[in-house]
Amino acid sequence: MSLIPFRARIRRSIADLNLQAALDGNAMRRTNGRLAAFASLPDHQERRQRAHAIKAEVVAHLEEYLDRFIARLQENGITVHRAADAQEALRIVQAIAAASDRKAATLRPRSGERVLLAKSKSMVSEEIGFNHAMQAAGFEVVETDLGEYIVQLRGERPSHLITPAVHLRRGDVARLFEEKLGLPYTEDIPVLTATARRVLRDVFLSADVGISGVNFGVAATGTLCLVTNEGNGRMCTTLPPVHIALMGLERLVPTLDDLALFLSLLPRSATGQKLSVYTSLIHAPRRPGEVDGPQERHLVLVDNGRLRMSRSNLAEALACIRCGACLNACPVFRELSGHAYLGRDGSIAPYPGPIGSVVSPGLAGCENYGHLAQASSLCGACKEACPVDIDLPGMLLRIRAGEAGTGERVAAGVGLPGTVKLGLRGFGLAARQPWLFGLGQRLGGIFTRLVSPRRAYMRLPAFTGWGLSKDFPRLEPRPFRSRWQGIHQDVLPVDGKTSPAPAQQPVAPTSGESLPERFRRELEAVGGKVSRMRQEEVPVRLRELLREKGLDRVQADRTAAAYLEGIASGLQPDPDIRLGVTGALCGIAENGSLVLTGSPDSPLTASLVPETHIALLPESALVATLEEALRGPEVRQASAAAIVTGPSRTADIEMTLTIGVHGPGELHVFLIDDL
């Protein structure tokens, strides 16, 4: 089919001033945030190389790692399903959701209504057309990530891997909420966010099934790791009685130590954070005696072309961790947005940007999406920004050359106009003969100066392929070779050797800073509050805080209940309770994070559902790094654990930071001197 829709969308995107303003704001903030976040990680280049090697090992031995991962999951009590393609994945989810409907009378009665699926962000679900297929089958699907919810209300697909509504401005969202939710028109972003929170809170509390993606699967422990900022991921995997996770086969890492490495890279690349607000570590469904967590957990492992791609020249793209950094760095994406990446059939590609121009052809076929490789300047910014050092320019060139190796017969130069192909063929012929190349350059230089005597560039007709959005450079009439022959300059040092650039020196830690001091500094930097106190002061400070907020009831775990004598508290989640008080397994000084584990004595909802969360943390439970925290046996043995780094947040509307979305808007840590 014709590529006219693709070219028409490009022209429309470039001419859309509102879109250009939205994309510019996102790219600048994301890029600056990423650079600032990596400045605190002086060895990040070494980490990139380690991450690249780990993913290369996993992709090269994918079936072996999958077998190990599946065995651990089944030992943990999670039901595993393998889906060869999108249709099989959808049939599996539909069967599980239908079975949950038959159990609804005892789990969560909602007579006369369709089965409600509360869905967290998942790119695999976009790839397989999840929402449309499930709704067509009679299920109700509600996106709960703020950006995804906005584009769902608009009937659109996400425009960015990380910021689904990047193509919209606050006025667009204001008009949408006025039309769909009855909110009086306002461009106040906190008000818009609070409205979405209120509407989606009912979805979380009444959903029959929670749907999520998986950022990483840990082969050695059978861990499902989800990374979110708003809290909707934790809601979808904790509150509904059934949880279904969708995961691409390639999203594996070997060990928890490897997971710690990738968690040091993903949030910095994606959102400019040292660690996302919520990192969920899921091992099992609800165990006997636990008061929250799904009674069933299912994992659907989706192939959909991944095994075939792992044996092709595009296998390296399976190392992608979906951070979106290459999109923010790409000068083409920054002019077009994700909705401009169209297939020959007019469909929006499942993955946009530089990585999408490789992954979409690799998974869905070069015949439909191979031309997207032409939507690149090959400047290398995508490779430079990639946290796992994927050679995206190299793979884009392979697709352009028809050498993707995915089993399809695709001609070189797919997506290029015939005139451009003819010109490139002529250039290739001339470039093989120095005398012919020099003659062509002299003639071309004379011709281009006659056509464009005063400008360094000239505009050619659109049919040449150079008239869409770029100018053709005016050629020099004197070839470089002849100019070089007149130059006699030794560019090497006297000893004939070049000197390597000095290695970057690591930044020294703050001198003499203790673990409690660093923990406090890091947590307060992301909006949390830390109060250091002696153990006997805890009950007094709790009562003071309750009086300040006018509260007389809390949700608390058993650790916290010991300090709440005379105050009404309980383990069960209650949407009317505004304060949750919990203990913490440990605190991580390098990023100001808390590690919470679910157990009969510790409901994870107490740190999630209320508006305010108070955590009680002994100073002796502080550790220096994320790696140390993940090595604790309590983390591996818990049915689920959460790493909490500050209050809930989002920046899905015009990249404006808003605190308090689905999770608590306040986080207080009582750091207790227990020595």
VEXLO-397344 format. One line per 2 residues: their letters; for each residue y, x, z of C-alpha. Coordinates in nm, 3 decimals. Layout:
<rs>
A = Y:X:Z; ...
</rs>
This chain:
<rs>
MS = 0.000:0.000:0.000; 0.367:0.095:-0.036
LI = 0.561:0.301:0.218; 0.874:0.089:0.159
PF = 0.855:-0.076:0.507; 0.847:0.267:0.672
RA = 1.150:0.393:0.480; 1.336:0.066:0.528
RI = 1.280:0.083:0.905; 1.410:0.442:0.908
RR = 1.734:0.338:0.735; 1.772:0.039:0.967
SI = 1.720:0.249:1.280; 1.973:0.512:1.174
AD = 2.232:0.242:1.100; 2.180:0.063:1.436
LN = 2.460:0.194:1.660; 2.327:0.012:1.969
LQ = 1.987:0.176:1.920; 2.143:0.517:1.865
AA = 2.341:0.491:2.190; 2.028:0.389:2.383
LD = 1.819:0.672:2.237; 2.088:0.935:2.297
GN = 2.119:0.837:2.662; 1.744:0.853:2.717
AM = 1.695:1.186:2.541; 1.975:1.362:2.724
RR = 1.873:1.244:3.070; 1.501:1.302:3.017
TN = 1.551:1.649:2.873; 1.795:1.758:3.143
GR = 1.568:1.615:3.414; 1.266:1.799:3.277
LA = 1.449:2.132:3.265; 1.580:2.089:3.619
AF = 1.236:1.996:3.753; 1.065:2.296:3.595
AS = 1.332:2.527:3.735; 1.160:2.481:4.073
LP = 0.828:2.594:3.923; 0.880:2.958:3.819
DH = 0.521:3.003:3.702; 0.522:2.694:3.481
QE = 0.444:2.893:3.164; 0.128:3.026:3.326
RR = 0.044:2.672:3.439; 0.087:2.547:3.083
QR = -0.163:2.801:2.958; -0.412:2.718:3.234
AH = -0.378:2.347:3.162; -0.427:2.410:2.790
AI = -0.745:2.610:2.856; -0.885:2.342:3.089
KA = -0.829:2.063:2.839; -0.972:2.273:2.556
EV = -1.287:2.325:2.762; -1.318:1.953:2.838
VA = -1.266:1.846:2.476; -1.516:2.107:2.351
HL = -1.784:1.978:2.593; -1.671:1.619:2.620
EE = -2.013:1.454:2.645; -2.123:1.688:2.925
YL = -1.816:1.612:3.132; -1.851:1.240:3.062
DR = -2.211:1.240:3.186; -2.105:1.413:3.507
FI = -1.809:1.178:3.555; -2.011:0.862:3.495
AR = -2.282:0.972:3.739; -2.024:1.025:4.015
LQ = -1.857:0.691:3.946; -2.185:0.506:3.971
EN = -2.271:0.685:4.295; -1.935:0.567:4.430
GI = -2.005:0.205:4.338; -1.779:0.167:4.034
TV = -1.935:-0.013:3.737; -1.897:0.189:3.417
HR = -1.888:0.048:3.063; -1.866:0.254:2.745
AA = -1.693:0.100:2.445; -1.738:0.250:2.098
DA = -1.430:0.079:1.957; -1.147:-0.159:2.037
QE = -1.348:-0.476:1.976; -1.624:-0.371:2.211
AL = -1.371:-0.278:2.481; -1.209:-0.621:2.451
RI = -1.545:-0.801:2.469; -1.631:-0.610:2.787
VQ = -1.303:-0.698:2.958; -1.329:-1.061:2.849
AI = -1.680:-1.086:2.995; -1.570:-0.936:3.329
AA = -1.262:-1.161:3.345; -1.470:-1.470:3.260
AS = -1.718:-1.381:3.537; -1.427:-1.346:3.781
DR = -1.318:-1.698:3.684; -1.659:-1.835:3.784
KA = -1.620:-1.668:4.125; -1.261:-1.787:4.171
AT = -1.360:-2.080:4.393; -1.456:-1.837:4.668
LR = -1.222:-1.549:4.586; -0.888:-1.703:4.496
PR = -0.891:-2.070:4.391; -0.640:-2.163:4.120
SG = -0.789:-2.481:3.980; -0.689:-2.590:3.632
ER = -0.517:-2.262:3.544; -0.615:-1.980:3.314
VL = -0.750:-1.658:3.461; -0.446:-1.446:3.547
LA = -0.451:-1.074:3.466; -0.184:-0.861:3.634
KS = -0.151:-0.556:3.413; -0.014:-0.212:3.490
KS = 0.104:0.022:3.216; -0.173:0.147:2.985
MV = -0.134:0.309:2.643; -0.504:0.253:2.571
SE = -0.440:-0.120:2.605; -0.166:-0.094:2.342
EI = -0.403:0.100:2.118; -0.670:-0.173:2.127
GF = -0.430:-0.469:2.105; -0.520:-0.586:2.455
NH = -0.253:-0.846:2.531; -0.277:-1.038:2.206
AM = -0.658:-1.042:2.208; -0.688:-1.152:2.572
QA = -0.430:-1.427:2.535; -0.602:-1.549:2.218
AG = -0.925:-1.567:2.419; -0.762:-1.796:2.678
FE = -0.655:-1.549:2.948; -0.303:-1.508:3.086
VV = -0.179:-1.150:3.081; 0.142:-1.042:3.255
ET = 0.282:-0.691:3.225; 0.412:-0.570:3.561
DL = 0.584:-0.240:3.478; 0.951:-0.334:3.444
GE = 0.990:-0.183:3.096; 0.662:-0.332:2.975
YI = 0.758:-0.671:3.122; 1.087:-0.663:2.932
VQ = 0.926:-0.587:2.596; 0.654:-0.846:2.661
LR = 0.920:-1.112:2.716; 1.075:-1.004:2.384
GE = 0.740:-1.018:2.203; 0.761:-0.647:2.118
RP = 0.553:-0.336:2.161; 0.665:-0.042:2.377
SH = 0.906:0.194:2.205; 0.826:0.502:2.415
LI = 0.524:0.635:2.605; 0.714:0.652:2.936
TP = 1.018:0.425:2.888; 0.889:0.119:2.699
AV = 1.233:-0.043:2.666; 1.418:0.274:2.566
HL = 1.557:0.098:2.257; 1.743:-0.162:2.466
RR = 2.068:-0.158:2.660; 2.158:-0.352:2.972
GD = 2.325:-0.627:2.771; 2.001:-0.687:2.579
VA = 1.809:-0.722:2.907; 2.078:-0.946:3.056
RL = 2.057:-1.188:2.763; 1.676:-1.179:2.777
FE = 1.661:-1.264:3.149; 1.921:-1.538:3.099
EK = 1.708:-1.694:2.827; 1.360:-1.643:2.971
LG = 1.411:-1.643:3.349; 1.720:-1.860:3.389
LP = 1.920:-1.581:3.554; 2.296:-1.626:3.509
YT = 2.418:-1.357:3.271; 2.476:-1.029:3.451
ED = 2.464:-0.665:3.348; 2.415:-0.553:3.709
IP = 2.096:-0.345:3.682; 1.991:-0.378:4.050
VL = 2.021:-0.758:4.016; 1.812:-0.754:3.697
TA = 1.551:-0.537:3.869; 1.543:-0.757:4.181
TA = 1.487:-1.063:3.962; 1.186:-0.902:3.797
RR = 1.054:-0.799:4.140; 1.079:-1.159:4.267
VL = 0.904:-1.309:3.963; 0.628:-1.047:3.949
RD = 0.558:-1.058:4.324; 0.393:-1.400:4.270
VF = 0.185:-1.252:3.989; 0.051:-0.974:4.212
LS = -0.034:-1.210:4.495; -0.212:-1.468:4.280
AD = -0.380:-1.256:4.009; -0.754:-1.290:3.960
VG = -0.792:-0.951:3.791; -0.587:-0.633:3.800
IS = -0.575:-0.421:3.484; -0.467:-0.058:3.483
GV = -0.488:0.258:3.279; -0.606:0.595:3.407
NF = -0.395:0.910:3.389; -0.679:1.144:3.486
GV = -1.047:1.112:3.567; -1.196:1.386:3.786
AA = -1.547:1.469:3.670; -1.664:1.641:3.990
TG = -1.574:1.354:4.225; -1.557:1.042:4.009
TL = -1.189:0.997:4.098; -0.959:0.768:3.898
CL = -0.601:0.893:3.924; -0.304:0.669:3.839
VT = 0.058:0.786:3.845; 0.342:0.533:3.877
NE = 0.693:0.505:4.024; 0.748:0.134:4.071
GN = 0.442:0.043:4.277; 0.297:-0.201:4.025
GR = 0.003:0.030:3.959; -0.091:0.024:4.326
MC = -0.042:-0.355:4.337; -0.273:-0.414:4.039
TT = -0.543:-0.185:4.178; -0.523:-0.308:4.540
LP = -0.440:-0.680:4.564; -0.657:-0.867:4.306
PV = -1.026:-0.917:4.391; -1.133:-0.748:4.065
HI = -0.991:-0.428:3.916; -1.061:-0.315:3.557
AL = -0.942:0.031:3.449; -0.912:0.125:3.080
MG = -0.950:0.495:3.006; -0.971:0.706:2.692
LE = -1.275:0.936:2.694; -1.060:1.248:2.684
RL = -0.855:1.188:3.002; -1.087:1.410:3.211
VP = -1.025:1.715:3.427; -1.311:1.904:3.593
TL = -1.206:1.921:3.963; -0.948:1.805:4.216
DD = -0.791:2.153:4.204; -0.742:2.101:3.831
LA = -0.595:1.759:3.903; -0.338:1.923:4.132
LF = -0.239:2.154:3.845; -0.185:1.865:3.604
LS = 0.005:1.665:3.867; 0.248:1.958:3.893
LL = 0.315:1.926:3.519; 0.299:1.557:3.427
PR = 0.578:1.412:3.647; 0.813:1.703:3.573
SA = 0.763:1.658:3.199; 0.772:1.279:3.202
TG = 1.044:1.182:3.450; 1.184:1.505:3.593
QK = 1.015:1.456:3.932; 0.810:1.706:4.130
LS = 0.565:1.424:4.195; 0.577:1.057:4.103
VY = 0.642:0.810:4.384; 0.284:0.682:4.385
TS = -0.024:0.882:4.294; -0.332:0.664:4.343
LI = -0.675:0.823:4.391; -0.950:0.563:4.352
HA = -1.316:0.628:4.433; -1.483:0.295:4.512
PR = -1.437:-0.079:4.557; -1.363:-0.226:4.898
RP = -1.615:-0.113:5.157; -1.750:-0.314:5.455
GE = -1.484:-0.362:5.720; -1.188:-0.282:5.493
VD = -0.920:-0.551:5.474; -0.778:-0.473:5.131
GP = -0.889:-0.339:4.795; -1.083:-0.513:4.514
QE = -1.437:-0.627:4.578; -1.528:-0.507:4.228
RH = -1.407:-0.208:4.031; -1.492:-0.158:3.665
LV = -1.411:0.133:3.434; -1.411:0.080:3.057
LV = -1.438:0.417:2.879; -1.290:0.375:2.531
DN = -1.397:0.597:2.242; -1.226:0.432:1.942
GR = -1.243:0.751:1.733; -1.206:1.011:2.007
LR = -1.548:1.173:1.970; -1.496:1.197:1.596
MS = -1.151:1.344:1.652; -1.290:1.600:1.901
RS = -1.493:1.748:1.614; -1.197:1.763:1.374
NL = -0.900:1.993:1.313; -0.695:1.755:1.530
AE = -0.907:1.800:1.845; -0.628:1.983:2.026
AL = -0.423:1.662:2.033; -0.678:1.515:2.277
AC = -0.528:1.749:2.540; -0.219:1.524:2.552
IR = -0.137:1.392:2.901; 0.103:1.123:2.769
CG = 0.418:1.258:2.932; 0.645:1.172:2.637
AC = 0.831:1.505:2.652; 0.773:1.573:2.282
LN = 0.937:1.238:2.196; 1.249:1.324:2.394
AC = 1.270:1.668:2.229; 1.205:1.551:1.873
PV = 1.521:1.516:1.658; 1.343:1.260:1.439
FR = 1.225:1.031:1.721; 1.570:1.056:1.879
EL = 1.713:0.888:1.569; 1.437:0.631:1.502
SG = 1.265:0.511:1.826; 0.897:0.428:1.841
HA = 0.923:0.102:1.647; 1.005:0.294:1.327
YL = 0.662:0.462:1.314; 0.495:0.214:1.080
GR = 0.162:0.225:0.899; 0.117:0.147:0.533
DG = 0.015:-0.204:0.638; 0.347:-0.250:0.820
SI = 0.193:-0.226:1.169; 0.365:-0.023:1.441
AP = 0.162:0.290:1.516; -0.020:0.278:1.853
YP = 0.142:0.610:1.952; 0.490:0.718:1.830
GP = 0.674:1.049:1.806; 0.529:1.391:1.730
IG = 0.210:1.337:1.929; 0.174:0.991:1.779
SV = 0.205:1.133:1.429; -0.113:1.327:1.505
VS = -0.302:1.094:1.740; -0.243:0.775:1.539
PG = -0.388:0.922:1.216; -0.662:1.093:1.417
LA = -0.779:0.772:1.585; -0.679:0.497:1.343
GC = -0.703:0.682:1.012; -0.489:0.902:0.788
EN = -0.499:0.645:0.513; -0.278:0.410:0.717
YG = -0.087:0.656:0.936; -0.112:0.998:0.769
HL = 0.237:0.972:0.622; 0.385:0.980:0.976
AQ = 0.332:1.357:0.969; 0.623:1.370:0.724
AS = 0.853:1.225:0.995; 0.904:1.569:1.146
SL = 1.144:1.857:1.097; 0.873:2.107:1.209
CG = 1.138:2.267:1.429; 0.884:2.334:1.705
AC = 1.078:2.158:1.982; 0.776:1.937:2.052
KE = 0.548:2.235:2.115; 0.807:2.402:2.334
AC = 0.841:2.086:2.547; 0.469:2.012:2.572
PV = 0.340:2.081:2.927; -0.004:2.173:2.794
DI = 0.120:2.379:2.497; -0.028:2.166:2.219
DL = 0.040:2.309:1.872; 0.184:1.989:1.728
PG = 0.361:2.153:1.429; 0.034:2.315:1.322
ML = -0.155:1.985:1.330; 0.125:1.802:1.149
LR = 0.094:2.060:0.872; -0.283:2.006:0.855
IR = -0.233:1.634:0.807; 0.033:1.698:0.542
AG = -0.207:1.930:0.362; -0.489:1.673:0.372
EA = -0.695:1.894:0.605; -0.723:1.673:0.913
GT = -1.101:1.701:0.907; -1.157:1.345:1.037
GE = -1.402:1.256:0.763; -1.150:1.081:0.537
RV = -1.061:1.199:0.188; -0.683:1.208:0.202
AA = -0.476:1.389:-0.058; -0.230:1.658:0.043
GV = 0.129:1.541:0.082; 0.037:1.188:0.189
GL = 0.355:0.983:0.222; 0.570:1.203:-0.003
PG = 0.739:1.063:-0.315; 0.586:1.182:-0.644
TV = 0.901:1.375:-0.732; 0.877:1.574:-0.409
KL = 0.508:1.649:-0.468; 0.593:1.770:-0.819
GL = 0.872:1.988:-0.684; 0.649:2.140:-0.415
RG = 0.378:2.209:-0.671; 0.631:2.392:-0.885
FG = 0.761:2.582:-0.585; 0.407:2.689:-0.494
LA = 0.348:2.815:-0.846; 0.675:3.012:-0.851
AR = 0.624:3.152:-0.500; 0.306:3.327:-0.615
QP = 0.501:3.533:-0.873; 0.791:3.741:-0.729
WL = 0.966:3.778:-1.065; 0.940:3.405:-1.135
FG = 1.060:3.318:-0.784; 1.363:3.550:-0.824
LG = 1.448:3.403:-1.164; 1.421:3.050:-1.028
QR = 1.650:3.136:-0.737; 1.915:3.285:-0.969
LG = 1.908:2.982:-1.201; 1.903:2.741:-0.905
GI = 2.199:2.918:-0.744; 2.403:2.891:-1.062
FT = 2.308:2.523:-1.108; 2.382:2.416:-0.749
RL = 2.723:2.586:-0.757; 2.812:2.401:-1.075
VS = 2.707:2.068:-0.917; 2.856:2.137:-0.572
PR = 3.121:2.410:-0.603; 3.294:2.351:-0.267
RA = 3.015:2.243:-0.028; 2.724:2.439:0.118
YM = 2.503:2.129:0.073; 2.472:1.867:-0.197
RL = 2.337:1.511:-0.198; 2.059:1.447:-0.451
PA = 1.951:1.103:-0.577; 1.726:0.907:-0.338
FT = 1.427:0.918:-0.574; 1.400:1.294:-0.516
GW = 1.321:1.240:-0.150; 1.634:1.432:-0.044
GL = 1.870:1.137:-0.072; 1.747:0.934:0.227
SK = 1.905:1.113:0.520; 1.939:1.482:0.439
DF = 2.127:1.710:0.202; 1.984:1.982:-0.020
PR = 2.111:2.334:0.061; 2.303:2.515:-0.212
LE = 2.100:2.816:-0.326; 2.226:3.175:-0.335
PR = 2.250:3.313:-0.691; 2.153:3.662:-0.575
PF = 1.795:3.672:-0.437; 1.735:3.811:-0.090
RS = 1.510:4.085:-0.231; 1.790:4.236:-0.439
RW = 2.032:4.219:-0.145; 1.777:4.381:0.085
QG = 1.730:4.676:-0.147; 2.093:4.774:-0.086
IH = 2.058:4.768:0.291; 1.960:5.094:0.466
QD = 1.950:5.011:0.835; 1.672:5.098:1.076
VL = 1.629:4.790:1.296; 1.372:4.951:1.526
PV = 1.447:5.156:1.837; 1.447:5.534:1.803
DG = 1.086:5.563:1.919; 0.977:5.312:1.655
KT = 0.864:5.056:1.911; 1.008:4.720:2.006
SP = 1.069:4.637:2.369; 0.923:4.318:2.511
AP = 1.152:4.072:2.683; 1.155:4.111:3.059
AQ = 0.917:3.877:3.238; 1.071:3.588:3.427
QP = 1.086:3.669:3.796; 0.963:3.399:4.032
VA = 1.223:3.237:4.254; 1.171:3.337:4.617
PT = 1.116:3.053:4.865; 1.390:2.977:5.113
SG = 1.373:3.252:5.372; 1.223:3.150:5.705
ES = 1.197:2.779:5.621; 0.924:2.610:5.825
LP = 0.688:2.341:5.693; 0.869:2.061:5.882
ER = 1.206:2.179:5.751; 1.085:2.196:5.392
FR = 0.907:1.861:5.417; 1.225:1.698:5.545
RE = 1.441:1.857:5.275; 1.209:1.753:4.994
LE = 1.159:1.394:5.114; 1.528:1.336:5.173
AV = 1.598:1.469:4.822; 1.401:1.173:4.679
GG = 1.555:0.910:4.904; 1.326:0.912:5.207
KV = 1.441:0.946:5.567; 1.287:1.181:5.824
SR = 1.332:1.169:6.201; 1.178:1.441:6.418
MR = 1.078:1.334:6.768; 0.838:1.377:7.055
QE = 0.538:1.148:7.082; 0.678:0.953:7.380
EV = 0.990:0.869:7.178; 0.800:0.687:6.903
PV = 0.776:0.340:7.069; 1.146:0.349:7.159
RL = 1.254:0.445:6.806; 1.028:0.178:6.654
RE = 1.184:-0.093:6.869; 1.533:0.027:6.781
LL = 1.456:0.005:6.411; 1.306:-0.343:6.450
RE = 1.618:-0.462:6.632; 1.843:-0.314:6.362
KG = 1.658:-0.511:6.097; 1.616:-0.826:6.304
LD = 1.237:-0.822:6.278; 0.971:-0.930:6.524
RV = 0.655:-0.895:6.313; 0.504:-0.597:6.133
QA = 0.194:-0.512:5.935; 0.044:-0.205:6.094
DR = -0.271:0.004:6.088; -0.453:0.091:6.410
TA = -0.276:0.426:6.444; 0.061:0.255:6.448
AA = -0.055:-0.040:6.662; -0.093:0.192:6.961
YL = 0.288:0.231:6.962; 0.366:-0.140:6.912
EG = 0.269:-0.297:7.243; 0.435:-0.636:7.275
IA = 0.524:-0.655:6.904; 0.330:-0.895:6.681
SG = 0.131:-0.692:6.431; -0.177:-0.728:6.212
LQ = -0.385:-0.554:5.950; -0.381:-0.831:5.690
PD = -0.115:-0.825:5.414; 0.147:-1.099:5.441
PD = 0.426:-1.135:5.185; 0.660:-1.268:5.454
IR = 0.633:-0.950:5.663; 0.915:-0.713:5.575
LG = 0.805:-0.400:5.764; 0.487:-0.194:5.743
VT = 0.400:0.081:5.989; 0.118:0.325:5.918
GA = -0.017:0.661:6.012; -0.053:0.933:5.750
LC = -0.345:1.166:5.690; -0.110:1.455:5.613
GI = 0.226:1.548:5.468; 0.285:1.789:5.179
AE = 0.580:2.019:5.236; 0.632:2.136:4.876
NG = 0.726:1.789:4.754; 0.786:1.577:5.066
SL = 0.481:1.357:5.005; 0.259:1.155:5.239
VL = -0.116:1.120:5.192; -0.251:0.780:5.301
TG = -0.618:0.682:5.293; -0.773:0.336:5.298
SP = -1.029:0.254:5.568; -1.118:-0.033:5.804
DS = -0.845:0.093:6.035; -0.588:0.174:5.764
PL = -0.494:-0.095:5.507; -0.311:0.054:5.209
TA = -0.112:-0.269:5.166; 0.090:-0.190:5.481
SL = 0.263:0.091:5.289; 0.302:-0.117:4.973
VP = 0.382:-0.487:5.020; 0.663:-0.487:5.284
ET = 1.022:-0.399:5.192; 1.029:-0.108:5.439
HI = 0.757:0.144:5.523; 0.752:0.356:5.839
AL = 0.497:0.639:5.844; 0.396:0.825:6.160
LP = 0.316:1.187:6.079; 0.221:1.459:6.331
ES = 0.379:1.794:6.251; 0.034:1.953:6.287
AL = -0.080:1.746:5.987; 0.164:1.913:5.748
VA = 0.020:2.129:5.468; 0.208:2.350:5.226
TL = 0.075:2.237:4.887; -0.082:1.948:4.700
EE = -0.395:2.157:4.641; -0.448:2.188:5.018
AL = -0.407:1.814:5.067; -0.660:1.725:4.796
RG = -0.919:1.959:4.943; -0.941:1.752:5.262
PE = -1.277:1.571:5.282; -1.104:1.251:5.397
VR = -0.939:1.218:5.055; -1.268:1.245:4.865
QA = -1.452:1.012:5.103; -1.195:0.730:5.108
SA = -1.251:0.429:4.883; -0.888:0.477:4.778
AA = -0.598:0.701:4.873; -0.229:0.705:4.789
IV = 0.014:0.995:4.774; 0.361:0.852:4.845
TG = 0.674:1.049:4.751; 0.983:0.852:4.847
PS = 1.073:0.484:4.804; 0.979:0.281:4.497
RT = 1.204:0.342:4.197; 1.257:0.274:3.828
AD = 1.488:0.385:3.548; 1.360:0.152:3.276
IE = 1.701:-0.004:3.203; 1.942:0.242:3.042
MT = 1.786:0.528:3.241; 1.974:0.402:3.549
LT = 1.793:0.488:3.872; 1.725:0.178:4.084
IG = 1.555:0.200:4.423; 1.309:-0.065:4.542
VH = 1.107:-0.228:4.266; 0.759:-0.351:4.356
GP = 0.696:-0.115:4.646; 0.916:-0.056:4.953
GE = 1.282:0.025:4.896; 1.297:0.223:5.221
LH = 1.065:0.495:5.351; 1.110:0.631:5.704
VF = 0.892:0.912:5.834; 0.867:0.973:6.207
LI = 0.773:1.341:6.221; 0.607:1.378:6.561
DD = 0.595:1.700:6.759; 0.235:1.677:6.883
L = 0.192:2.039:6.996
</rs>
